[in-house]
């Protein structure tokens, strides 16, 4: 079975970018500390639009992704992350090849 990845586009509400960065940075640190099957978890900020972010994550397999979605800190951090957003998060899922 191949790895499961996602790319999520997040647009921060005006003035909420620093809070979004803080929350995502905490989430990233916890992912790497607690989820050995999370291979990639990165937050990127647009150079042209400081309120636009991309999150790129790759998990070893579907079970690792499911674990991520149900881990305690995910449930604690995601609601305030979503509250920082201006509109809906756009997310697309991918399979690692090769």
Buried (B, 14 or more C-beta within 10 A) or exposed (E): EEBBBBBBBBBBBEEBBEBBBEBBEBBBEBBEEBBEBBBEBEBEBEEEEEBBBBBBBBBBBEEBBEBBEEBEBBEEBBEEBEEBBEEEBEEEEEEBEE
